[in-house]
């Protein structure tokens, strides 16, 4: 079970599942990403922000990979567009990560 110093209510797995289901339902109905609602909830449970961010990025990766598989299964994925956008995105992310690493080291963090 999850331990939390703030509330004994958050230790209940039924409570956690119902909150997660509610967040997923509202996110789907409104059309927003679930991260905008799940992040404050996980922060209230006492999780570290970097753990929450890593979890959200991992879930986004899984969601996007599933979308690509659906497009492939329906035969509507334009391969040249996929390669151009995908490779460009990967290069840009790698460059941004490299520059941010240099910046963070220069400011001493």
C-alpha positions as CSV (number, residue, x, y, z in Angstrom):
1,X,0.0,0.0,0.0
2,X,1.0,3.6,-0.5
3,X,2.0,5.4,2.6
4,X,1.4,9.1,3.0
5,X,1.9,11.3,6.0
6,X,-0.9,13.7,5.1
7,X,-4.0,11.4,5.0
8,X,-5.0,7.9,5.8
9,X,-7.7,8.1,3.1
10,X,-5.0,8.0,0.3
11,X,-3.8,4.6,1.5
12,X,-6.9,2.9,0.4
13,X,-6.4,1.2,-3.0
14,X,-10.1,1.6,-3.9
15,X,-9.8,5.3,-3.4
16,X,-6.7,5.4,-5.6
17,X,-8.4,3.4,-8.3
18,X,-11.5,5.5,-8.2
19,X,-9.6,8.8,-8.4
20,X,-7.5,7.4,-11.3
21,X,-10.7,6.2,-13.1
22,X,-12.3,9.6,-12.6
23,X,-9.3,11.5,-13.9
24,X,-9.2,9.3,-17.0
25,X,-12.9,9.7,-17.6
26,X,-12.9,13.5,-17.2
27,X,-9.8,13.8,-19.4
28,X,-11.4,11.7,-22.1
29,X,-14.7,13.6,-22.0
30,X,-13.1,17.1,-22.0
31,X,-10.3,16.2,-24.4
32,X,-7.4,17.3,-22.3
33,X,-4.3,15.4,-21.3
34,X,-4.6,13.5,-18.0
35,X,-1.3,14.9,-16.8
36,X,-3.0,18.2,-16.0
37,X,-5.1,16.4,-13.4
38,X,-3.0,13.4,-12.3
39,X,0.1,15.5,-11.5
40,X,-1.5,17.5,-8.7
41,X,-3.0,14.2,-7.4
42,X,0.3,12.5,-7.3
43,X,1.9,15.5,-5.7
44,X,-0.7,15.4,-3.0
45,X,0.3,11.7,-2.4
46,X,3.9,12.9,-1.7
47,X,5.6,11.7,-4.9
48,X,8.7,13.6,-6.0
49,X,8.1,15.9,-9.0
50,X,10.8,14.2,-11.1
51,X,9.2,10.8,-10.6
52,X,5.8,12.2,-11.7
53,X,7.3,13.8,-14.7
54,X,9.2,10.6,-15.7
55,X,6.0,8.6,-15.3
56,X,4.0,11.0,-17.5
57,X,6.6,11.0,-20.2
58,X,6.7,7.2,-20.2
59,X,2.9,7.1,-20.5
60,X,2.9,9.6,-23.3
61,X,5.5,7.4,-25.1
62,X,3.2,4.4,-24.8
63,X,0.1,6.3,-26.0
64,X,1.9,7.6,-29.1
65,X,3.4,4.2,-29.9
66,X,-0.1,2.7,-29.7
67,X,-1.4,5.4,-32.0
68,X,1.3,4.6,-34.5
69,X,0.4,0.9,-34.4
70,X,-3.3,1.8,-35.0
71,X,-2.4,3.9,-38.0
72,X,-0.2,1.0,-39.3
73,X,-2.9,-1.6,-38.8
74,X,-5.4,0.6,-40.7
75,X,-2.9,1.2,-43.5
76,X,-3.2,4.9,-43.3
77,X,0.3,5.8,-42.1
78,X,2.2,7.8,-44.7
79,X,5.7,6.4,-44.3
80,X,7.7,9.3,-45.8
81,X,5.8,11.8,-43.6
82,X,6.3,9.5,-40.5
83,X,10.1,9.3,-41.2
84,X,10.6,13.0,-41.8
85,X,8.6,14.1,-38.8
86,X,9.9,11.3,-36.6
87,X,13.6,11.8,-37.4
88,X,13.3,15.6,-37.2
89,X,11.7,15.3,-33.8
90,X,14.3,12.9,-32.6
91,X,17.2,15.2,-33.7
92,X,15.6,18.3,-32.2
93,X,15.0,16.6,-28.9
94,X,18.6,15.3,-28.8
95,X,19.9,18.8,-29.6
96,X,17.7,20.5,-27.0
97,X,18.7,17.9,-24.4
98,X,22.4,18.5,-25.2
99,X,22.0,22.3,-24.9
100,X,20.0,22.1,-21.7
101,X,22.7,19.8,-20.2
102,X,25.4,22.4,-21.0
103,X,23.2,25.2,-19.6
104,X,22.5,23.4,-16.4
105,X,26.2,22.6,-15.9
106,X,27.1,26.3,-16.6
107,X,24.8,27.6,-13.9
108,X,25.9,25.0,-11.4
109,X,22.8,23.0,-10.8
